[in-house]
């Protein structure tokens, strides 16, 4: 069996295994007891969940996504089709994004019927991925300090922290799956790499292209038949979801997100050349790429694993939606396990480099990555947990809680972003302005959540629902609840 501590010259220079490694998994891994990593994972899970819970409890939800996922998981838990009325009355969520994996949260929802359960699940999934990344590091590089350092750097990475700040998203499942896929690739466990990557196609439609890239990496590592088959599967899965499955479930009969590339923000037709030109000229896109590689000391570029980031970076660079470009939101979370394990592979590959400076850099790359992560963390979301004001309940949160309490259980209600997620567990919820012909039993409005201060909620209700009449049953400085009469 091949000893990873005595790799061939070809492997250490190129980052790819030699001929023997192409057919046999490595042997002689350093021991890496699980307990230290489970303890670290517990701490990370607690931090992630505490941040998410405080944000939820104080009505600081940044978008409507937690409400959307709360509504879809509730539907799965009740053995119903995943209809999400927040997106429109009777809207089939599989016609928006193909993420059937979220049905796995239904049993948790039976025990804990609240969107908070989703926040906990995401925290646990992210923390579990840290165990995989850290323990793999120790097994390959042979040092517990190195493994712990990478675990901390990874756990505090900007991609994961921004995802936690953005509430729950389906990509929470992709993060540990990608960590396990990369681990299998690093250890030469080719069948396991396939087994861990295939379920990614059930996480989100674009993940099929990432699975195809896993096949490309297998091909480069000498597993040509297996790699080509996986690449074909991933490409076919992507095509099937965006060309057949999503259009079949969509009212529009198409995959709506093509428009993110095909049109500008002003709605004018844009040529592909213009799209590429805009992408290459965008400083915000390149800043994202710089920080993605900087957290690894740029040594991730020494590993073929870094190829796995290309599909996600590709569509984000081409997107005309500025939310996709930078370091915010949840889109970079799936890149974190890839680049950190690519760093581990990079360190392994340069240990016996013929370039003395490169071998020397490999010895300090992990401490550098850890230091970079800690420095960046000083300006990232989890830092808010150190501030007393984070935990204080302000007047707005109290008013929001009272507004939610004014809507009877089981009633249908139209609400805006700040209240949506707090109502999905026991109401049929619509988003203000997109409920179509539906006239819900109640309307719950954040009077400061619109483009301008709302002074007359009843007038707004008559504009949005001209066929119904509503009267105010609850009013505070910031919120109003109206009942259909």
MIKEKOL-855816 format. One record per residue (C-alpha): z, y, x; residue in three letters. Coordinates in nm, 2 decimals, decimal comma, padded with zeros to 4 digits. Last residue first. Layout:
BEGIN
+--------+--------+--------+---------+
:     zz :     yy :     xx : residuo :
+--------+--------+--------+---------+
:      Z :      Y :      X :     ALA :
...
+--------+--------+--------+---------+
//
This chain:
BEGIN
+--------+--------+--------+---------+
:     zz :     yy :     xx : residuo :
+--------+--------+--------+---------+
:  00,78 :  04,21 : -06,44 :     UNK :
:  00,71 :  04,12 : -06,08 :     UNK :
:  01,00 :  04,19 : -05,85 :     UNK :
:  01,01 :  04,44 : -05,56 :     UNK :
:  01,21 :  04,43 : -05,24 :     UNK :
:  01,23 :  04,73 : -05,01 :     UNK :
:  01,32 :  04,77 : -04,65 :     UNK :
:  01,40 :  05,04 : -04,39 :     UNK :
:  01,64 :  05,28 : -04,55 :     UNK :
:  01,75 :  05,03 : -04,81 :     UNK :
:  01,60 :  04,92 : -05,15 :     UNK :
:  01,65 :  04,62 : -05,37 :     UNK :
:  01,52 :  04,55 : -05,72 :     UNK :
:  01,22 :  04,78 : -05,71 :     UNK :
:  00,98 :  04,71 : -06,00 :     UNK :
:  00,64 :  04,54 : -06,00 :     UNK :
:  00,35 :  04,55 : -06,23 :     UNK :
:  00,04 :  04,32 : -06,19 :     UNK :
: -00,33 :  04,35 : -06,20 :     UNK :
: -00,35 :  04,64 : -05,94 :     UNK :
: -00,18 :  04,42 : -05,68 :     UNK :
: -00,22 :  04,59 : -05,34 :     UNK :
: -00,25 :  04,94 : -05,47 :     UNK :
:  00,02 :  04,89 : -05,74 :     UNK :
:  00,25 :  04,75 : -05,47 :     UNK :
:  00,19 :  05,05 : -05,25 :     UNK :
:  00,28 :  05,28 : -05,53 :     UNK :
:  00,60 :  05,08 : -05,60 :     UNK :
:  00,69 :  05,10 : -05,23 :     UNK :
:  00,69 :  05,49 : -05,24 :     UNK :
:  00,79 :  05,65 : -04,91 :     UNK :
:  00,61 :  05,41 : -04,68 :     UNK :
:  00,63 :  05,54 : -04,32 :     UNK :
:  00,29 :  05,51 : -04,15 :     UNK :
:  00,07 :  05,24 : -03,99 :     UNK :
:  00,30 :  04,98 : -04,16 :     UNK :
:  00,62 :  04,83 : -04,04 :     UNK :
:  00,84 :  05,12 : -04,12 :     UNK :
:  00,89 :  05,03 : -04,48 :     UNK :
:  00,93 :  04,67 : -04,40 :     UNK :
:  00,82 :  04,52 : -04,73 :     UNK :
:  00,93 :  04,23 : -04,95 :     UNK :
:  00,72 :  04,17 : -05,26 :     UNK :
:  00,84 :  03,92 : -05,52 :     UNK :
:  00,69 :  03,68 : -05,78 :     UNK :
:  00,36 :  03,67 : -05,60 :     UNK :
:  00,04 :  03,81 : -05,75 :     UNK :
: -00,24 :  03,59 : -05,60 :     UNK :
: -00,59 :  03,74 : -05,61 :     UNK :
: -00,60 :  03,78 : -05,24 :     UNK :
: -00,27 :  03,75 : -05,06 :     UNK :
: -00,40 :  03,92 : -04,75 :     UNK :
: -00,24 :  04,27 : -04,77 :     UNK :
:  00,11 :  04,16 : -04,72 :     UNK :
:  00,12 :  03,81 : -04,58 :     UNK :
:  00,20 :  03,54 : -04,83 :     UNK :
:  00,50 :  03,31 : -04,85 :     UNK :
:  00,59 :  03,03 : -05,08 :     UNK :
:  00,97 :  03,02 : -05,04 :     UNK :
:  01,24 :  02,80 : -04,90 :     UNK :
:  01,18 :  02,76 : -04,52 :     UNK :
:  00,90 :  03,02 : -04,50 :     UNK :
:  01,13 :  03,33 : -04,57 :     UNK :
:  01,27 :  03,42 : -04,24 :     UNK :
:  00,94 :  03,36 : -04,06 :     UNK :
:  00,77 :  03,62 : -04,28 :     UNK :
:  01,02 :  03,91 : -04,26 :     UNK :
:  00,91 :  04,12 : -03,96 :     UNK :
:  00,55 :  04,03 : -04,01 :     UNK :
:  00,51 :  04,16 : -04,36 :     UNK :
:  00,61 :  04,00 : -04,69 :     UNK :
:  00,46 :  03,86 : -05,01 :     UNK :
:  00,69 :  03,63 : -05,20 :     UNK :
:  00,68 :  03,32 : -05,41 :     UNK :
:  01,02 :  03,22 : -05,54 :     UNK :
:  01,19 :  02,90 : -05,44 :     UNK :
:  01,51 :  03,06 : -05,33 :     UNK :
:  01,57 :  03,41 : -05,48 :     UNK :
:  01,45 :  03,71 : -05,28 :     UNK :
:  01,74 :  03,96 : -05,23 :     UNK :
:  01,87 :  03,77 : -04,93 :     UNK :
:  01,56 :  03,85 : -04,73 :     UNK :
:  01,61 :  04,22 : -04,80 :     UNK :
:  01,98 :  04,19 : -04,70 :     UNK :
:  01,88 :  04,03 : -04,37 :     UNK :
:  01,63 :  04,31 : -04,30 :     UNK :
:  01,89 :  04,57 : -04,37 :     UNK :
:  02,13 :  04,41 : -04,13 :     UNK :
:  01,86 :  04,38 : -03,86 :     UNK :
:  01,77 :  04,75 : -03,91 :     UNK :
:  02,13 :  04,86 : -03,88 :     UNK :
:  02,17 :  04,70 : -03,54 :     UNK :
:  02,32 :  04,36 : -03,45 :     UNK :
:  02,43 :  04,36 : -03,09 :     UNK :
:  02,33 :  04,06 : -02,88 :     UNK :
:  02,06 :  04,23 : -02,67 :     UNK :
:  02,29 :  04,53 : -02,63 :     UNK :
:  02,51 :  04,34 : -02,39 :     UNK :
:  02,23 :  04,30 : -02,13 :     UNK :
:  02,21 :  03,98 : -01,92 :     UNK :
:  02,00 :  03,79 : -02,18 :     UNK :
:  01,74 :  04,07 : -02,15 :     UNK :
:  01,66 :  03,93 : -01,81 :     UNK :
:  01,50 :  03,64 : -01,99 :     UNK :
:  01,20 :  03,85 : -02,08 :     UNK :
:  01,06 :  03,93 : -01,73 :     UNK :
:  01,13 :  04,22 : -01,49 :     UNK :
:  01,39 :  04,06 : -01,27 :     UNK :
:  01,19 :  03,73 : -01,31 :     UNK :
:  00,92 :  03,86 : -01,08 :     UNK :
:  01,16 :  03,87 : -00,79 :     UNK :
:  01,29 :  03,52 : -00,87 :     UNK :
:  00,94 :  03,38 : -00,90 :     UNK :
:  00,83 :  03,54 : -00,57 :     UNK :
:  01,14 :  03,40 : -00,39 :     UNK :
:  01,07 :  03,05 : -00,52 :     UNK :
:  00,71 :  03,07 : -00,42 :     UNK :
:  00,81 :  03,19 : -00,07 :     UNK :
:  01,07 :  02,91 : -00,04 :     UNK :
:  00,80 :  02,66 : -00,14 :     UNK :
:  00,54 :  02,80 :  00,10 :     UNK :
:  00,77 :  02,80 :  00,41 :     UNK :
:  00,67 :  02,46 :  00,57 :     UNK :
:  00,31 :  02,50 :  00,45 :     UNK :
:  00,29 :  02,82 :  00,63 :     UNK :
:  00,36 :  02,64 :  00,96 :     UNK :
:  00,09 :  02,39 :  00,89 :     UNK :
: -00,15 :  02,67 :  00,81 :     UNK :
: -00,06 :  02,86 :  01,13 :     UNK :
: -00,10 :  02,54 :  01,34 :     UNK :
: -00,45 :  02,48 :  01,22 :     UNK :
: -00,52 :  02,11 :  01,27 :     UNK :
: -00,35 :  02,05 :  00,94 :     UNK :
: -00,08 :  01,78 :  00,94 :     UNK :
:  00,15 :  01,93 :  00,68 :     UNK :
: -00,15 :  02,11 :  00,51 :     UNK :
: -00,22 :  01,85 :  00,24 :     UNK :
:  00,14 :  01,80 :  00,13 :     UNK :
:  00,19 :  02,18 :  00,09 :     UNK :
: -00,13 :  02,20 : -00,12 :     UNK :
: -00,03 :  01,90 : -00,34 :     UNK :
:  00,30 :  02,08 : -00,41 :     UNK :
:  00,12 :  02,40 : -00,48 :     UNK :
: -00,11 :  02,21 : -00,72 :     UNK :
:  00,20 :  02,10 : -00,89 :     UNK :
:  00,30 :  02,46 : -00,94 :     UNK :
: -00,05 :  02,56 : -01,04 :     UNK :
: -00,09 :  02,29 : -01,31 :     UNK :
:  00,26 :  02,31 : -01,45 :     UNK :
:  00,22 :  02,69 : -01,50 :     UNK :
: -00,13 :  02,69 : -01,65 :     UNK :
: -00,02 :  02,57 : -02,00 :     UNK :
:  00,22 :  02,87 : -02,02 :     UNK :
: -00,06 :  03,12 : -01,95 :     UNK :
: -00,17 :  03,17 : -02,32 :     UNK :
:  00,17 :  03,24 : -02,46 :     UNK :
:  00,18 :  03,62 : -02,49 :     UNK :
:  00,16 :  03,86 : -02,20 :     UNK :
:  00,02 :  03,83 : -01,85 :     UNK :
: -00,32 :  03,99 : -01,93 :     UNK :
: -00,65 :  03,90 : -02,08 :     UNK :
: -00,61 :  03,72 : -02,41 :     UNK :
: -00,45 :  04,00 : -02,61 :     UNK :
: -00,75 :  04,22 : -02,50 :     UNK :
: -00,98 :  04,03 : -02,74 :     UNK :
: -01,33 :  04,03 : -02,61 :     UNK :
: -01,29 :  03,68 : -02,47 :     UNK :
: -01,50 :  03,59 : -02,17 :     UNK :
: -01,21 :  03,60 : -01,92 :     UNK :
: -00,99 :  03,41 : -02,16 :     UNK :
: -01,25 :  03,15 : -02,22 :     UNK :
: -01,29 :  03,08 : -01,85 :     UNK :
: -00,93 :  03,10 : -01,76 :     UNK :
: -00,85 :  02,82 : -02,00 :     UNK :
: -01,14 :  02,61 : -01,88 :     UNK :
: -01,07 :  02,69 : -01,51 :     UNK :
: -00,70 :  02,60 : -01,49 :     UNK :
: -00,77 :  02,23 : -01,44 :     UNK :
: -00,96 :  02,31 : -01,12 :     UNK :
: -00,63 :  02,39 : -00,96 :     UNK :
: -00,57 :  02,02 : -00,94 :     UNK :
: -00,82 :  02,00 : -00,66 :     UNK :
: -00,55 :  02,13 : -00,43 :     UNK :
: -00,57 :  02,38 : -00,14 :     UNK :
: -00,60 :  02,67 : -00,39 :     UNK :
: -00,24 :  02,60 : -00,49 :     UNK :
: -00,15 :  02,75 : -00,15 :     UNK :
: -00,19 :  03,10 : -00,30 :     UNK :
:  00,18 :  03,16 : -00,24 :     UNK :
:  00,23 :  02,96 : -00,55 :     UNK :
:  00,35 :  03,25 : -00,77 :     UNK :
:  00,06 :  03,45 : -00,62 :     UNK :
: -00,20 :  03,22 : -00,78 :     UNK :
: -00,12 :  03,31 : -01,14 :     UNK :
: -00,03 :  03,66 : -01,03 :     UNK :
: -00,38 :  03,72 : -00,90 :     UNK :
: -00,55 :  03,56 : -01,20 :     UNK :
: -00,36 :  03,79 : -01,44 :     UNK :
: -00,44 :  04,09 : -01,23 :     UNK :
: -00,81 :  03,99 : -01,24 :     UNK :
: -00,81 :  03,99 : -01,61 :     UNK :
: -00,63 :  04,33 : -01,63 :     UNK :
: -00,88 :  04,48 : -01,38 :     UNK :
: -01,17 :  04,40 : -01,60 :     UNK :
: -01,51 :  04,44 : -01,43 :     UNK :
: -01,58 :  04,07 : -01,41 :     UNK :
: -01,51 :  04,02 : -01,78 :     UNK :
: -01,72 :  04,32 : -01,88 :     UNK :
: -02,01 :  04,19 : -01,68 :     UNK :
: -01,97 :  03,84 : -01,83 :     UNK :
: -01,97 :  03,98 : -02,18 :     UNK :
: -02,27 :  04,20 : -02,11 :     UNK :
: -02,46 :  03,91 : -01,98 :     UNK :
: -02,37 :  03,71 : -02,29 :     UNK :
: -02,53 :  03,98 : -02,50 :     UNK :
: -02,31 :  04,18 : -02,74 :     UNK :
: -02,36 :  04,24 : -03,10 :     UNK :
: -02,16 :  04,53 : -03,23 :     UNK :
: -01,83 :  04,47 : -03,41 :     UNK :
: -01,64 :  04,76 : -03,25 :     UNK :
: -01,41 :  04,52 : -03,07 :     UNK :
: -01,71 :  04,36 : -02,91 :     UNK :
: -01,89 :  04,06 : -03,05 :     UNK :
: -02,00 :  03,72 : -02,93 :     UNK :
: -01,69 :  03,62 : -02,73 :     UNK :
: -01,41 :  03,67 : -02,99 :     UNK :
: -01,67 :  03,60 : -03,25 :     UNK :
: -01,68 :  03,23 : -03,15 :     UNK :
: -01,32 :  03,23 : -03,28 :     UNK :
: -01,43 :  03,18 : -03,64 :     UNK :
: -01,53 :  02,82 : -03,61 :     UNK :
: -01,76 :  02,78 : -03,92 :     UNK :
: -01,77 :  02,67 : -04,28 :     UNK :
: -01,62 :  03,00 : -04,40 :     UNK :
: -01,36 :  02,82 : -04,61 :     UNK :
: -01,26 :  02,62 : -04,30 :     UNK :
: -01,17 :  02,25 : -04,31 :     UNK :
: -01,52 :  02,12 : -04,24 :     UNK :
: -01,58 :  02,41 : -03,99 :     UNK :
: -01,27 :  02,29 : -03,79 :     UNK :
: -01,38 :  01,93 : -03,79 :     UNK :
: -01,75 :  01,96 : -03,71 :     UNK :
: -01,86 :  02,21 : -03,45 :     UNK :
: -01,53 :  02,32 : -03,30 :     UNK :
: -01,35 :  01,99 : -03,32 :     UNK :
: -01,64 :  01,76 : -03,24 :     UNK :
: -01,77 :  01,97 : -02,96 :     UNK :
: -01,42 :  01,98 : -02,79 :     UNK :
: -01,38 :  01,60 : -02,84 :     UNK :
: -01,72 :  01,53 : -02,70 :     UNK :
: -01,64 :  01,74 : -02,39 :     UNK :
: -01,31 :  01,56 : -02,34 :     UNK :
: -01,46 :  01,22 : -02,39 :     UNK :
: -01,75 :  01,28 : -02,15 :     UNK :
: -01,51 :  01,41 : -01,88 :     UNK :
: -01,29 :  01,10 : -01,94 :     UNK :
: -01,59 :  00,86 : -01,90 :     UNK :
: -01,71 :  01,05 : -01,59 :     UNK :
: -01,37 :  01,03 : -01,44 :     UNK :
: -01,32 :  00,66 : -01,51 :     UNK :
: -01,66 :  00,57 : -01,36 :     UNK :
: -01,62 :  00,80 : -01,06 :     UNK :
: -01,26 :  00,73 : -00,96 :     UNK :
: -01,32 :  00,86 : -00,61 :     UNK :
: -01,08 :  01,15 : -00,61 :     UNK :
: -01,36 :  01,39 : -00,70 :     UNK :
: -01,44 :  01,19 : -01,01 :     UNK :
: -01,07 :  01,19 : -01,11 :     UNK :
: -01,08 :  01,57 : -01,07 :     UNK :
: -01,38 :  01,59 : -01,30 :     UNK :
: -01,21 :  01,37 : -01,56 :     UNK :
: -00,92 :  01,61 : -01,56 :     UNK :
: -01,18 :  01,88 : -01,61 :     UNK :
: -01,30 :  01,70 : -01,93 :     UNK :
: -00,94 :  01,70 : -02,05 :     UNK :
: -00,93 :  02,07 : -01,99 :     UNK :
: -01,25 :  02,11 : -02,20 :     UNK :
: -01,09 :  01,91 : -02,48 :     UNK :
: -00,79 :  02,15 : -02,46 :     UNK :
: -01,01 :  02,41 : -02,63 :     UNK :
: -00,94 :  02,26 : -02,98 :     UNK :
: -00,57 :  02,27 : -02,96 :     UNK :
: -00,29 :  02,01 : -02,93 :     UNK :
: -00,47 :  01,70 : -03,06 :     UNK :
: -00,72 :  01,71 : -02,77 :     UNK :
: -00,42 :  01,71 : -02,53 :     UNK :
: -00,35 :  01,35 : -02,64 :     UNK :
: -00,61 :  01,23 : -02,38 :     UNK :
: -00,44 :  01,38 : -02,08 :     UNK :
: -00,13 :  01,16 : -02,05 :     UNK :
: -00,33 :  00,83 : -02,09 :     UNK :
: -00,60 :  00,95 : -01,85 :     UNK :
: -00,35 :  01,04 : -01,58 :     UNK :
: -00,16 :  00,72 : -01,64 :     UNK :
: -00,48 :  00,52 : -01,57 :     UNK :
: -00,53 :  00,71 : -01,25 :     UNK :
: -00,19 :  00,67 : -01,10 :     UNK :
: -00,28 :  00,83 : -00,76 :     UNK :
:  00,06 :  00,99 : -00,73 :     UNK :
: -00,08 :  01,34 : -00,74 :     UNK :
: -00,30 :  01,26 : -01,04 :     UNK :
: -00,01 :  01,11 : -01,22 :     UNK :
:  00,20 :  01,42 : -01,16 :     UNK :
: -00,09 :  01,64 : -01,28 :     UNK :
: -00,11 :  01,44 : -01,61 :     UNK :
:  00,27 :  01,45 : -01,66 :     UNK :
:  00,28 :  01,83 : -01,61 :     UNK :
: -00,02 :  01,86 : -01,84 :     UNK :
:  00,15 :  01,67 : -02,11 :     UNK :
:  00,48 :  01,87 : -02,06 :     UNK :
:  00,29 :  02,20 : -02,12 :     UNK :
:  00,05 :  02,08 : -02,38 :     UNK :
:  00,32 :  02,02 : -02,64 :     UNK :
:  00,45 :  02,38 : -02,62 :     UNK :
:  00,08 :  02,48 : -02,66 :     UNK :
:  00,14 :  02,46 : -03,04 :     UNK :
:  00,31 :  02,80 : -03,05 :     UNK :
:  00,66 :  02,91 : -03,11 :     UNK :
:  00,80 :  03,26 : -03,04 :     UNK :
:  00,61 :  03,50 : -02,81 :     UNK :
:  00,91 :  03,57 : -02,59 :     UNK :
:  00,93 :  03,20 : -02,50 :     UNK :
:  00,56 :  03,21 : -02,41 :     UNK :
:  00,62 :  03,51 : -02,19 :     UNK :
:  00,90 :  03,33 : -02,01 :     UNK :
:  00,68 :  03,02 : -01,95 :     UNK :
:  00,39 :  03,21 : -01,80 :     UNK :
:  00,62 :  03,44 : -01,60 :     UNK :
:  00,78 :  03,16 : -01,41 :     UNK :
:  01,15 :  03,11 : -01,45 :     UNK :
:  01,14 :  02,74 : -01,50 :     UNK :
:  00,87 :  02,70 : -01,23 :     UNK :
:  01,06 :  02,89 : -00,97 :     UNK :
:  01,38 :  02,71 : -01,05 :     UNK :
:  01,22 :  02,37 : -01,05 :     UNK :
:  01,03 :  02,45 : -00,74 :     UNK :
:  01,36 :  02,54 : -00,56 :     UNK :
:  01,53 :  02,23 : -00,69 :     UNK :
:  01,25 :  02,00 : -00,56 :     UNK :
:  01,25 :  02,18 : -00,22 :     UNK :
:  01,62 :  02,15 : -00,19 :     UNK :
:  01,60 :  01,79 : -00,28 :     UNK :
:  01,35 :  01,73 :  00,00 :     UNK :
:  01,09 :  01,45 :  00,04 :     UNK :
:  00,77 :  01,64 : -00,03 :     UNK :
:  00,63 :  01,39 : -00,27 :     UNK :
:  00,94 :  01,26 : -00,45 :     UNK :
:  01,11 :  01,60 : -00,44 :     UNK :
:  00,81 :  01,78 : -00,59 :     UNK :
:  00,77 :  01,51 : -00,86 :     UNK :
:  01,13 :  01,57 : -00,95 :     UNK :
:  01,08 :  01,94 : -00,99 :     UNK :
:  00,76 :  01,93 : -01,19 :     UNK :
:  00,86 :  01,65 : -01,43 :     UNK :
:  01,21 :  01,79 : -01,49 :     UNK :
:  01,05 :  02,13 : -01,55 :     UNK :
:  00,82 :  01,98 : -01,82 :     UNK :
:  01,13 :  01,87 : -02,01 :     UNK :
:  01,26 :  02,23 : -02,01 :     UNK :
:  00,93 :  02,35 : -02,17 :     UNK :
:  00,95 :  02,07 : -02,43 :     UNK :
:  01,32 :  02,15 : -02,50 :     UNK :
:  01,26 :  02,52 : -02,55 :     UNK :
:  00,96 :  02,45 : -02,77 :     UNK :
:  01,16 :  02,21 : -02,99 :     UNK :
:  01,44 :  02,47 : -03,02 :     UNK :
:  01,20 :  02,74 : -03,13 :     UNK :
:  01,05 :  02,50 : -03,39 :     UNK :
:  01,40 :  02,42 : -03,52 :     UNK :
:  01,45 :  02,79 : -03,56 :     UNK :
:  01,17 :  02,79 : -03,81 :     UNK :
:  01,41 :  02,62 : -04,04 :     UNK :
:  01,46 :  02,29 : -04,22 :     UNK :
:  01,68 :  02,12 : -03,96 :     UNK :
:  01,71 :  01,75 : -04,02 :     UNK :
:  01,38 :  01,71 : -04,21 :     UNK :
:  01,23 :  01,97 : -03,98 :     UNK :
:  01,30 :  01,75 : -03,68 :     UNK :
:  01,11 :  01,47 : -03,86 :     UNK :
:  00,82 :  01,70 : -03,92 :     UNK :
:  00,79 :  01,82 : -03,56 :     UNK :
:  00,53 :  01,55 : -03,49 :     UNK :
:  00,30 :  01,72 : -03,74 :     UNK :
:  00,25 :  01,99 : -03,48 :     UNK :
:  00,01 :  01,76 : -03,30 :     UNK :
: -00,24 :  01,83 : -03,57 :     UNK :
: -00,35 :  02,14 : -03,38 :     UNK :
: -00,71 :  02,22 : -03,46 :     UNK :
: -00,71 :  02,59 : -03,49 :     UNK :
: -00,83 :  02,78 : -03,80 :     UNK :
: -00,97 :  02,52 : -04,04 :     UNK :
: -00,68 :  02,30 : -03,95 :     UNK :
: -00,46 :  02,57 : -04,11 :     UNK :
: -00,61 :  02,51 : -04,46 :     UNK :
: -00,57 :  02,85 : -04,64 :     UNK :
: -00,46 :  02,80 : -05,00 :     UNK :
: -00,39 :  03,17 : -05,05 :     UNK :
: -00,46 :  03,35 : -04,72 :     UNK :
: -00,33 :  03,33 : -04,36 :     UNK :
:  00,02 :  03,35 : -04,48 :     UNK :
: -00,07 :  03,09 : -04,74 :     UNK :
: -00,07 :  02,82 : -04,48 :     UNK :
: -00,18 :  02,48 : -04,62 :     UNK :
: -00,10 :  02,19 : -04,40 :     UNK :
: -00,18 :  01,92 : -04,65 :     UNK :
:  00,15 :  01,79 : -04,80 :     UNK :
:  00,39 :  01,52 : -04,69 :     UNK :
:  00,69 :  01,75 : -04,73 :     UNK :
:  00,75 :  01,75 : -04,35 :     UNK :
:  00,38 :  01,82 : -04,30 :     UNK :
:  00,40 :  02,12 : -04,53 :     UNK :
:  00,72 :  02,25 : -04,36 :     UNK :
:  00,53 :  02,22 : -04,03 :     UNK :
:  00,25 :  02,44 : -04,16 :     UNK :
:  00,48 :  02,71 : -04,30 :     UNK :
:  00,69 :  02,73 : -03,99 :     UNK :
:  00,38 :  02,74 : -03,78 :     UNK :
:  00,25 :  03,04 : -03,97 :     UNK :
:  00,58 :  03,21 : -03,99 :     UNK :
:  00,63 :  03,17 : -03,61 :     UNK :
:  00,28 :  03,31 : -03,57 :     UNK :
:  00,32 :  03,64 : -03,76 :     UNK :
:  00,39 :  03,84 : -03,45 :     UNK :
:  00,66 :  03,98 : -03,22 :     UNK :
:  00,97 :  03,85 : -03,41 :     UNK :
:  01,25 :  04,10 : -03,34 :     UNK :
:  01,44 :  04,03 : -03,66 :     UNK :
:  01,78 :  04,01 : -03,49 :     UNK :
:  01,83 :  03,64 : -03,56 :     UNK :
:  01,48 :  03,56 : -03,44 :     UNK :
:  01,51 :  03,74 : -03,11 :     UNK :
:  01,86 :  03,60 : -03,06 :     UNK :
:  01,73 :  03,25 : -03,13 :     UNK :
:  01,44 :  03,28 : -02,90 :     UNK :
:  01,65 :  03,41 : -02,61 :     UNK :
:  01,92 :  03,15 : -02,66 :     UNK :
:  01,65 :  02,88 : -02,69 :     UNK :
:  01,49 :  02,96 : -02,36 :     UNK :
:  01,82 :  03,00 : -02,18 :     UNK :
:  01,97 :  02,68 : -02,32 :     UNK :
:  01,65 :  02,48 : -02,24 :     UNK :
:  01,67 :  02,62 : -01,88 :     UNK :
:  02,03 :  02,51 : -01,84 :     UNK :
:  01,96 :  02,17 : -01,98 :     UNK :
:  01,66 :  02,13 : -01,76 :     UNK :
:  01,87 :  02,22 : -01,45 :     UNK :
:  02,11 :  01,94 : -01,55 :     UNK :
:  01,83 :  01,70 : -01,61 :     UNK :
:  01,69 :  01,78 : -01,28 :     UNK :
:  02,02 :  01,71 : -01,10 :     UNK :
:  02,05 :  01,38 : -01,29 :     UNK :
:  01,71 :  01,23 : -01,22 :     UNK :
:  01,77 :  01,11 : -00,87 :     UNK :
:  01,47 :  01,17 : -00,64 :     UNK :
:  01,41 :  00,91 : -00,38 :     UNK :
:  01,11 :  00,99 : -00,15 :     UNK :
:  00,79 :  00,82 : -00,24 :     UNK :
:  00,70 :  00,52 : -00,02 :     UNK :
:  00,39 :  00,41 : -00,21 :     UNK :
:  00,08 :  00,58 : -00,33 :     UNK :
: -00,14 :  00,44 : -00,61 :     UNK :
: -00,43 :  00,23 : -00,50 :     UNK :
: -00,81 :  00,27 : -00,57 :     UNK :
: -00,89 :  00,62 : -00,45 :     UNK :
: -00,60 :  00,61 : -00,21 :     UNK :
: -00,78 :  00,36 :  00,01 :     UNK :
: -01,09 :  00,59 :  00,04 :     UNK :
: -00,89 :  00,90 :  00,14 :     UNK :
: -00,71 :  01,12 : -00,11 :     UNK :
: -00,83 :  01,47 : -00,17 :     UNK :
: -00,64 :  01,78 : -00,04 :     UNK :
: -00,94 :  01,84 :  00,20 :     UNK :
: -00,75 :  01,86 :  00,53 :     UNK :
: -00,46 :  01,62 :  00,46 :     UNK :
: -00,68 :  01,37 :  00,28 :     UNK :
: -00,95 :  01,33 :  00,55 :     UNK :
: -00,69 :  01,30 :  00,82 :     UNK :
: -00,54 :  01,00 :  00,64 :     UNK :
: -00,20 :  01,02 :  00,49 :     UNK :
:  00,11 :  00,90 :  00,67 :     UNK :
:  00,40 :  01,02 :  00,45 :     UNK :
:  00,21 :  00,92 :  00,13 :     UNK :
:  00,22 :  00,56 :  00,25 :     UNK :
: -00,07 :  00,35 :  00,11 :     UNK :
:  00,00 :  00,00 :  00,00 :     UNK :
+--------+--------+--------+---------+
//
